[in-house]
Amino acid sequence: MSRLTIHSDTNPQMPLLDTQNLAQIQAELLKISVQFERWHLDKDLPENADNSAIIQAYQNEINELIKERGYQSYDIVTMNPDKPNKKEFRQKFLSEHIHIEDEIRFFVRGQGLFVLHIGGKIFSILCQKDDLISVPANTKHWFDMGPNPAFTVIRIFDNPAGWVAKYTGSMIADQFPKLEN
């Protein structure tokens, strides 16, 4: 189940809010201009579906986002616990960074933890299967896939170059809880 936990950026031990209520998650994230929604398929997608089947299943939703916001490209990333370089991939995303474009992720399967640093607060969003999150450009954040990642996401970009991070140099991510899976 999706979850939102909000902390002061100076107190990782005491949450200001901890909820699994979708409407409350959406309302809190809307306050900071983060889109969070659920996409549901009318058909079953097999657990081992290949990239083309996944794209075909969600093509209408992807096209709608592209039309609505002018995004230019998309791809699929799959991580599994048996991936040999999973530690390096996890580390790459665990440091606070920004992007000069929106970061849009749709979870086809599995889970991941997006952590946003906005206005003196830390917003930890546990995204699950069927969750779509859109983090606005220039938002300080990090992503944790956990030590045993098991997810497939559709990434949607407004930059054809894809994922490009600018690291802040802050060590704040080290102070807050990580995803355990």
Order of alpha helices (4+ residues) and beta strands (2+ residues): beta-beta-alpha-beta-alpha-beta-alpha-beta-beta-beta-beta-beta-beta-beta
